[in-house]
Amino acid sequence: MGGYVQQGRVVNKWIYFILAFFLGWIDAHKFYSGFSGKGIMYLVFSWTGIPALIAFFTAIMTLLKPADQNGNIVVTS
């Protein structure tokens, strides 16, 4: 056996990318993927610009992830 099991949440790749790219400064992609606690933390620090920078790189990394046959990817916190 010895299979690999991925931990995380399954989300649509393109919706996640669009939210991260355009609304990443308020961390909409984290709310979409079900990580509300992290989303609230990003909202608190959104005035610093750091969440926007992190979201930009998250959007780029999302483009590099291969999607399954339904267009979904697994995201972790």
C-alpha positions in Angstrom: 0.0 0.0 0.0 2.0 3.0 1.2 -0.1 5.6 -0.7 0.3 9.3 -0.2 -2.7 11.2 1.2 -2.8 15.0 0.7 -4.1 17.0 3.6 -6.0 20.2 2.9 -9.1 21.6 1.3 -10.3 21.0 -2.3 -11.1 24.2 -4.2 -11.6 25.2 -7.8 -8.2 26.3 -9.2 -9.4 29.3 -11.2 -11.8 30.7 -8.6 -9.0 30.5 -6.1 -6.5 32.1 -8.4 -8.9 35.0 -9.3 -9.7 35.6 -5.6 -6.0 35.6 -4.7 -4.9 37.8 -7.5 -7.7 40.5 -7.4 -8.9 40.3 -3.8 -5.8 38.9 -2.1 -5.2 42.1 -0.1 -8.3 41.2 2.0 -7.5 37.5 1.7 -10.8 36.4 0.0 -9.1 33.2 -1.3 -8.6 32.0 2.3 -12.2 32.6 3.2 -13.2 30.7 0.0 -11.0 27.8 0.9 -12.4 27.6 4.5 -9.5 29.0 6.4 -11.5 31.8 8.1 -9.1 32.3 11.0 -6.2 33.0 8.6 -8.5 35.3 6.6 -9.3 37.4 9.6 -5.6 37.7 10.5 -4.9 38.9 7.0 -7.8 41.5 7.3 -6.3 42.9 10.5 -2.9 43.3 8.7 -4.2 44.4 5.3 -3.2 48.0 5.9 0.5 47.0 5.8 0.4 45.6 2.3 2.0 42.4 3.4 -1.1 40.2 2.8 -1.3 41.6 -0.8 2.3 40.6 -1.4 1.8 37.1 0.0 -1.5 36.8 -2.0 0.3 37.7 -5.2 2.8 34.9 -4.7 0.0 32.6 -3.7 -1.7 33.3 -7.0 1.4 32.6 -9.0 1.9 29.3 -7.1 -1.7 28.4 -7.8 -1.1 28.7 -11.5 1.8 26.2 -11.2 -0.3 23.6 -9.4 -1.8 20.8 -11.6 -5.5 20.5 -11.4 -7.5 17.3 -11.4 -10.0 16.4 -14.1 -12.6 18.6 -12.4 -10.3 21.7 -12.3 -9.8 21.4 -8.5 -6.6 21.7 -6.4 -5.8 20.9 -2.8 -4.8 23.9 -0.7 -3.3 23.9 2.8 -3.6 26.6 5.3 
